[in-house]
Amino acid sequence: MFKKSSNEDDEQSGTFSRTAPNFSVTTRTASVIGPTLKIKGELSANEDLIIEGEIEGKIAHQDKNLMVGKNGRVKADIHAQQVEILGKVDGDIRGDDIVKLAKTAEVNGNIHCGRIAMEDGARFSGMITMEKREPARSTVSPIDDIGSKTESDDKSSAAG
């Protein structure tokens, strides 16, 4: 009767998994900047990152995923493969794949991304630029296409 719903458990743990199951940042595989850490300067790493502390400067994380946790405070431009915001960000965000804003997110800055997901309640002030994603390339090469002509096609073109 008084059992917590799984949504409440997600909110308390700071995850965004019920609406973004493909986001791969977990505390087991990521570095964590804890809530008592304050960093000024440029931050880059070759692993997933969870920010629960304060960062001021620039975050260059292009090939990996980055999460600003519920307690995280960032005054920096962010560039990562996937970006998930649960806390506060003052700065531009570039997510090469996707940017996700949880309902607890507060973002002041522009967002550049291929895709965006925003929960009801998220606060955002800025512009969103959805960048074109490259279409999947066809597996048929021009040589394969030429080789697929039938003999009747060749005869009709020779007769014409």
N, C-alpha and C positions, 0 to 999 in steps of 0.2 A: 504494500500500500504506500509506504513512504520511500520506496527504493528509488535511487537516483537513476535518471535515464542515461543512456550512453552518451547523449549530447552534452549533458552536464559534466560527465567525466572528461570528455574531450576538451571542454572549455577550461577546466581546472588544470589539466596537464599541459595546456598551451599548444595542443596540436590542431591541425587544420585538416585532418585526414578525412573527415566525413564528406567534405566537399572537394577535396583535392587528393585523391588516393594515390596519384602518381608522383607526388612530391617525395623525393628520396632522402631528405635530411632527417637523420635520427641521431639521438645522442650517442649511440653506439659507434657510428661511423663518422661523426663530425667532431671538429674541434669546437669547444665552447668557450666563449668569453663571458665569464661569470658576472653576476650582478654587482660585485664590488670593484670590478676592473674599469678603469678609465684610460682610454688610449687616444693620443693626439698624433696625427701623421698619416702616412700611407700604409694601408693594410693589404697584403696580398698573400694568397696561399694556394696550394694545389690540393686542397681537400675541402669537403663541405664544411660550412661554418654556421654556428648558431651564436647570435649576439644577444646576451642578456644584460650586458653592461652598457657603458657609454663610449661611443666612438666619435671623434671629430677629425675630419680630414678627407681622405679618399679611400674607397674600397674597390680594388680591382681584383675580380674573382671570376673572370670570363668563362672558364671551362668547368666551373663547379657551381653548386647550389648554395644559396645563402638565406638564412632565416633571421629576421629580427624578432626576437621573442617578445612576449607580453611586457616584460620589464625593460626591454632594450630601448635605448635612446641613441639615435644616429644623426649627426650633423655632417653629412658627407654625401658625395655622389657615389652611387653604387652601380657596379657592372658585374653581373653574374649570369650563368646559364638560366637558372630558375631563381626567382626572388619571392620570398614569402614574408609578409609584414604582419606582425601581430602587435607591435609596439609603435613607437613614434620615429618618423624619418623627416628631416628637413634637408632636402637635396634632391637631385634628379636621380631617377632609377632607370637602368637599362637592363631588361631581362631578355637575353637572346632567344629564349624559348617562351617563358611565361612569367607574368608578375601576378601574385595573388595577394589580395588585401583581406584580412580577416575582419570581423565586425569590430574588433578592438583596435584596428589600425588607425593611425593618424599620419597622413602624408601631406607635406607641403613641398611641392616640386613637380616637375614634369616626368611623365612615364613614357618610355620608348620600349615597345615590346612586340612580339609576334602574336601573343594572346594575352588576355587579361581575365581575371576572375575576381569579383568584388562581392563580399558578403554584405547583406543589408546591415547598416549601422556603421560601416567603415567611413571614415572622414577623409576627404581628398580635396586638395586645392591645387590646381595646376592644369596642364594639358596632357592629353593622352595621344600618342602617335602610334598607330598600329602599322608596323612595317610589313611590307609584302614578304611572304615566305616564298622561297624558291619552289616551283612546282616539281613534283617527283619526275625524274627523267624516265623516258620510255626505255624499255629494255630491248626494243626493236631498233637495230642499227640501220642506216640507209642501205647498206649492202644486203642485209636480210630482206629489206623491203623490195629491192630490185630483183633479188633472187626469187621472190614469191610470184613474179609475173608468170602467167600461163603461156603455153605455146600459142594459143589462139590470140593473145594480146600481141605477141611478137609478129604473127602473120598479118594481123589487121593493121599494125603500124607500118609494116613493110609494104602493104598493098596501097596505103594512103599516100 
